[in-house]
Amino acid sequence: MDVNPGIFKAYDIRGIYPTELNEEVAYLIGRAFVTFLQAEQVIVGHDMRISAPAIFEAVTRGIMEQGADVISIGLVSTDQYYFACAKLSLPGMMVTASHNPKEYNGFKMVRRMPYLLSGDDGIQDLRHLVEAGDFPPPLRTGTMQTVDFQQEFIEKVLSLIDVSALKPLKVIADTGNGTVGPILQAVFQHLPVELIGMYLDPDGTLPNHGLDPLKPENRAELQQRVKAEGAAIGFAFDGDGDRFFAIDDRGEFISGDFLTAIMGGYLLEKFPASKIIYDVRASWAVADVISALGGTPLMERVGHAFIKRRMAEEDALFAGEVTGHYYFRDFFYADSGIVPALYLLELLSTKTVTMSALLAPLEAKYFISGEINSRVADPLGRIEALAAHYSDAAIERLDGVSINYPTWHCNVRPSNTEPLLRLNLEARTREEMEVKRDEVLAIILG
């Protein structure tokens, strides 16, 4: 079949519905998934997008017609989906386009937790099967059963913290009409905190704001409310709940690298001398904090398929990506939005400290640009231009190009989903950060 090859991404399948990804394509992907994995049972969940019911129906029909049984877990967050896959030790397909705009849909696919299908490992094989449309004749037609894992999920995540240690903190949480609202409320019913919810009802029309809290306009109202209402902390979740973001008591957005350093340090107190993984874009703060507390910091390339695999290989305690993915050994090496929220509540309660006080020493020492995206015609050519310009630096090629000097460093990598170059830069002073940021951007823009 003639399918847009661009929907087969580095970490998942994503496309605009119905032009790039429709019921016919979803049906074939279901058949291809069963064929490639020789699966006998497949867990399938979905998010709140308008196209989710149609895509869910089509992909499950493909799965069953290829001879596998479907275990439907319904409307769930992605961390609930990972939990189900881990609990039953089965492959799975989550119908979601994560934080993409509402016209998109797609699939996040688990081989067997914590191993996912990725562009390097399975997704291109699915593409070839879909394009060929030549599937082995099934021996039977599969069946569908519905299973509800909500209660087990709640018990699991609450077991990770000491609920009795929690103080009655005021928390404002914005789930942006994504999938997280219902499970967040169900978990927080068991906590002594005051939860003020924003846009908790799943609604694929997205009447309030977009699904990606990394974009300032999508978190502006939450930031304003945290400060105005005197909350201890604000939580934001992306559309499918595998990414998590926090707003401190000043109403300031907390960068993912600083949150990785703070959470990593806290978890090291519980489990000393553990390994902690961070991505190539991160601030020096992460490795410095982890090393100072006796942990082992390990750098990995960007992307949940790579991070989960490395965590399992290293039996790492925790991993963080600057884009809001946080992974936990005690949650099947998976990323979750709910779990980091719980750990931060426990941290604030037991240390009786404000979030801004925890951030102060990091903000005084590490000056980061945040991720800056540039649309360029020749991303790889611009990367080589940077490597040539800074040839006297220590250069690493783990993911894009990392340029390292004693007083500043940066990573520039191509987006896996768009024709963009992504720059993350850090320096020892704000002045040098701004100078080098502008200098590197000038080279990127040619």
Summary of the structure (lengths in Angstrom):
residues: 446
radius of gyration: 21.6
end to end distance: 39.5
largest distance: 67.2
contacts: 1654
relative contact order: 0.10
helix: 39%
strand: 23%
